[in-house]
Amino acid sequence: MATLAASSRLYRAIWRWHFYAGLVVAPFLLVLAVTGTIYLFNDEINDAIYPEQRFVAPHAADVPVSRMIDAALAVRPGAATRIDLPAANDRSAVVFVTPASGDPVRVSVDPGTGRVLGSFVYERTLVGLADTIHGSLAIGTVGDRIVELAACWALVLIATGLYLWWPRGRKGPGGILFPRLGAKGRLFWRDLHAVTGIWTVALIAFLIVTGLPWAGVQGDVLKRALSAAGIGYPASNRNYDPPKSIPRKTALGEAPWTLEGAPMPASDPHAGHPGHDIMAAMPGSHAPGLTDAVVAAVADHGLEGGYRLFLPSGPTGVFTAYSYPDRPQGQRTLYFDRYSGRLVREIAYADYGWGAKAIELGVQLHMGNYFGRANQIVMLIPCVGIVLIVVSGIVMWWKRRPAGRLGAPPKVPEARLRGALAMLLVAGVLLPLFGASLIAVFVLDWSARKITSCSQLVPESGR
């Protein structure tokens, strides 16, 4: 009898954790699932909405890259910072332009003719908006931290949800592996919540784990840990950096996960030919002859299409060409001196440590890229699962809560949660931001209990 009572108390205590974690995290998980679904099919969506900017007539040869950039600047004056060259001959090139005022624009150009097809501001497109919200809720660093916390607490939801789902002597698979036939009202929503969760839990956990490396705090911790263990950023490049070099993501705005913090190499102002140093006057400026020479050099190094070319910025900036294919094994980065056009450095997937390789693989699977359409469909399942779990959880709560009250499960102070708390503490050490939030939760809970205790000690006449 005592064992049953203890088990009941533990169940109710776990339920309370599950309830509060779900109440706080559910809205963010819903947002992440919807925006993740949109970005999962980003190419298909953009092809459908902007076909005139995405497709071109097949052609045998491209016009010079400098001509594409000049055409874009003629339509959208400013500083060209980057051009994305397509892998297929029926796709457009995209020139990134930073105007003197206003938002950066992306100009689509036909590589076969050099004709401008149109332009857009990425953040104002459906995919761009979803991308921004998915990463930071469109509010910058604060949003990034909120998303990271939501992902960490989602792991608590998974662990507590599995405990609550466990059959515990219930007979038959109804309500465990599939919804019970004829279930109505709250029972229907409970079955939908539990069954959807158990069938999608592994994929949801995979999405969370493979997404956390991109988080601000956890991503930095992971990079430092892999680097310290010698299984992350290429060891051969660690001591090959100029003084005062800045991280690649800071310099370019994006990079493969492994190379986000990689120091940028520098161009040598004395290595070029007379007159080339005038290029240093304008950030993002491009000299047509040298730009085309660098494109030819990139091709000589085996990278002819489907790569991104960043133009140099500042006196010591470099040309950066990098491929970011659906399968990370094809990742390559080549840096070229902005004055001489010579290759400064090359980094490829083969140079990464095995830890970084695993994360790059996880990232591509997370985004639905690695196995093409099959990968997209598999990753769509947990996104749909999250939506069903969140909606059914909210409906369940709404149906059971007393009118005008929160309807939270009652506190069970006698429950023994030592094992669960130990796991939470370990998770808090591995996930620093989650650990900080745990401390905040315990402080708030302790404060609430103290306030309640003090209020109960106040004499009736003194109230």
ABEGO torsion letter per residue (X at the ends): XAAAAAAAAAAAAAAAAAAAAAAAAAAAAAAAAAAAAAAAAAAAAAAAABAAAABBBBBABBBBAAAAAAAAAAABBEBBABBBBBABAABBBBBBBBBABEBBBBBBBBAAAGBBAEBBBAAABAAAAAAAAAAAGGAEAAAAAAAAAAAAAAAAAAAAAAAAABAGGBBEABGAABBBBGBBEAAAAAAAAAAAAAAAAAAAAAAAAAAAAABAAAAAAAAAAAAAAGABBBAAAAABBBBGBBBAAAAAGBBBAAAAABBBBBBBAAABBBGAAAAAABBGBBBAAAAAAAAAAAAAAGBABGBBBBBBBEAABBBBBBBBBABAAABBBBBBBAAAGBBABBBBAAABBAAAAAAAAAAAAAAGAAAEAAAAAAAAAAAAAAAAAAAAAAAAAAAABBBGBAGBBBBBAABBAAAAAAAAAAAAAABAAAAAAAAAAAAAAAAAAAAAAAAAABBAAAX
